[in-house]
Amino acid sequence: MTEQTESQREGVWAHPYQLASGQTQQHQLGHTRVWITLLDLEWQVREEKLDIHSDPLHWQETLGHTVPSADIPVQRFVRMDDQGIVRFNPAMGCRPTVIRPFQPLTIPAGGRCLLYVGTSLWMKVCVGDGQTELTEIPLAVPSMTWLGRNTMEGELCYASSTFGRLALEAVPKRPWRAVTPVTIINRREQALLLERFSLPTPLLALYRNERGQLWTPGVTVECETDMNSASLNIEQSVPACAGQCQLVAPPREKLAKGRRLVRAFDRMFG
């Protein structure tokens, strides 16, 4: 009997899975496969990036007693008082993420637009009731990009593999991505060409709705008339279109003062 036929079901974020010694749990979501093995004295974590061209729709979770081949590297963690409980918590990226609209957009002077953005997540492997973190795994291979005025002024960011969309229905809903509504307000006296912008992913919490989809609070960016700065505000809750949601992960970072962030204009847009 293979592992795939022993016990297969849909994976769930932040769910307390109970494993017995000798069992291996396999998760496949997006382009990543993860194995979690519980032994008497240790946890073992293995991961593999899959070379597939399609965009899978589901998160497959399998429980059995089969481990992958020795070609897959293993991380080993000494067990403490964890009762064999493991959770998989989602997390936004630890760097800002550069987002592009599906095609460049021009926002007229005094105008605004609302984009829906999907960003890939990280998986945190946590054990025990105290949710001790063993490791975290990017669910897509993160590519890097530079956003700034020149090579000296700016910051290193992740590059999103998906586009910002004007219609929510056009945003792919996947268990390993989170949706963020972004409102951009152009208060300048001239049009703003939107080709790419920086989403502050480390500042965004994650919420799960009744359909299992992950959302973040909305983000509003106001471009001032002098073009010297952009004011960014993070909402305190998810939008109504997300449905009934519950918090599943706090932001990686918190704003020191209030919920409004002012950043150099050339570090938010490129």
N, C-alpha and C positions, 0 to 999 in steps of 0.2 A: 504494500500500500504506500503510495507516495504521500508527501506532505500536502500537496494540493487537494487530495481527496479526503484527508482526515477531518478537517474542520475549517471551512472557508466562509467568510462573512464580510460585511462592509466595515471598514475601520472608522473609528470615532475619535475626535480630538478630546483630550483631557479626561478620557474615560479610565477608571482604575481597573486594569486587566490583572487577573490573578493567575500566576503561573506556578506550576509545580516543578521541583528539581528535575532536570533532564529534559524539560520541554523547550522548544524553540518556536518563537512567534515570528512570522514573516509578514512584512508590510510592503506593498507595492503601490506607489502613488506617484503620478507624474512620470518622470524619467529616473526614478530612484527606487531601489529595492533595499530593504533593511531587514536584518535578522537580529532578534534579541533572544539569547539563550540564558536560562537560569540553571546554575549548578549549585551544589551544596555550599560552596565557599566563594563563589564569584558570579558576576554577570559578564556576558560576552556580547559585544555589539559588532556587527559586520554591516558594511554597506557597499553597494555597487551601483554605478551610474549606467543606465540602459541606453543603448544606441538605437533608438526607435524614432521614426519620422512622424508618427501620428501623435495626437494629443489625447491620451486616455481620459475617459470620463469618470472612472470610479477609483475608489481606494479599496484594494483587496487586502484583507487580513486573514492569515492562515495560521492555525495552531497545530503543531505536531511534534515529532521527535527527530526530524531530519535537519542536519546542518549543511551549509553549502560546502563546496570543495575547498581544499586548502589554498587555492589560488586567491581566495577572497581574504584580504587582511582582516585581522581581528583586534579589537580593543578589549582589554580585560580590566574589570573593576572589582575590587574586594567588596564582599557583601558586608552590610552592617545589619541593623534591625529593620529590615524592609518588608517582612512578611510575604515576599514574593510578589509584591504589587508594583506594576510599572504603568506609567502614564506617558502619553506622547502629547506634549504641549506645543502649540504653534507659536511662532515668534516672527516679528517683522525683521528686516535686515538691520544690521548694525551700522550701516552707512546710508546717507541719502540715496535715493534712487532716481535716476534721470528718466523721465517719461517723455514720449513723443506722441503727439496726436497721430491718428491714422494718416492724415495728410496735413501739411502746415495750415494753420488757421489765422485769419486776420480778425482782430477784435477792434471795431471802430472806436474812435474817441468817445469816452463816456459809456461804452458798452461793457457787456459781460458775457461769459459763457460758462457752462457747466459741463465738465468732463468726468466720465467714470473711468477709473483706472484700476487695472488688475495687477497686483504684484505677487511674485513668488515668495514662499515662506521658508522658514527654517523649522526643523523638527527638534525639539528638546526632549531627550530621553530622561525621565525622572522616575525615581523609585521610592517606595515607602510612603507612609502617610504624610511625612514631612516633605515629600517631593524633592528629594536630593537629586540634583542634576548630574548625570553621568557625562553626557556629551550633547552636542547639537550638530545637526546635519542639514546642509542646504539641500532643498528638494529640487533645485535646478542648479546647474553649474553657473555661478555668478560671473558675469563678465564685467570688467571695470571700464570706466570712462572718466575723463577730466572735464570739469565744468568750471569755467572761469574766464576772466578777461584775457589772460595769457598763461604761460607755463609757470609763472611765479605766483600769480594771484588766482585763487580758486580752491577747489577741493576734489579729492578722488571720490567717485561715487560708483554705485552699481548702475548698470544699464539694464533697463527693463526689457524683457523679451516680448512684451505685449504692448499694444497701443492704447492710448486714451481714446475713448469713444464718446460721441455726443448722445447716443442712445444707450440706455441701460441694457436693452435687449441684445445689443451687439457685443456686450462684454462676455467672454466665455466664463461660465461658472464651474470652477474646479475645486476640489477639496484642498488643494495645495496652493491656492491663491486667495488673496483678500481683495475686496472691492473697496475703493476709496472714492467718494465724490469730491471733486475739486472745482471750486468756483473761482474764476479769475475775473477781476474787475479792473478795467482799464480807465483810470482817472486822468490819464494824460490828455493833452490837447491834440494828439495825433494818434493814428492807428497803431496797434501793437501786433507785430507778426509773431505768432506763437509757433515755434518750431520744436522746442524742447524746454523742459523746466525740471527743477529739482524738488522731489517730494520728500519731506522730512520723515522718512519711515521709522527712525529710532524713537520718534516722539508719539507714535500712534499705537493705541491699545487695540486689541482684537476682540470682537464680539461674534457670537454664533447665533444664527436665527433658527427657527423651527424646522427649516429645510436642511440644516447642517451647513449652510453657507457662511463664510466668514466675511465680516465687514469691519471697517474702521470708522471712527467719527469723520465727519466732513472737514475739509480744509478750505479756507478762503484766503486768497492772495489778492491784495490791493496794490496795483502799480501806481505810484504817486506821479504827480505831474512833472516833478523835477528830474525824474528818472534816476535819482541817486539811491533810492531804496525801495524795497517792496515789503509791505507789512503782511505778516502771515498769522492767521488765527485758526486755532484748532477747536472745533466744537466739543461740547461736553458729552454728547451722545450721538448715536448713529441716526441717520435720516429715517423718516417714516417709511420710505420705500423698502427699507431692509426688513421690515416686519418686526415681530417680537424677538428681542435679542437678549442674550446674557453674556456678561464679561467672561472670557476664557483666558486672557493674557494681558497683563498691564504693559504699558510702553517700556521699552528698554531704558529710555532716558526721560527725565521730567524737566519741564521748564522751571528755571529758578524763580522767575518773577511772572506771575499771572499766566495767561494762556496766549499771549500775543508775542510774536517773535519778529523782530526787524532784522533783515539781513541785507547785505549788499546786493543791489539789483543784478550785478553781473555774476553773482554766485547762485542766483535762483533761475535765471534764464540764460540760455546760450544761443 
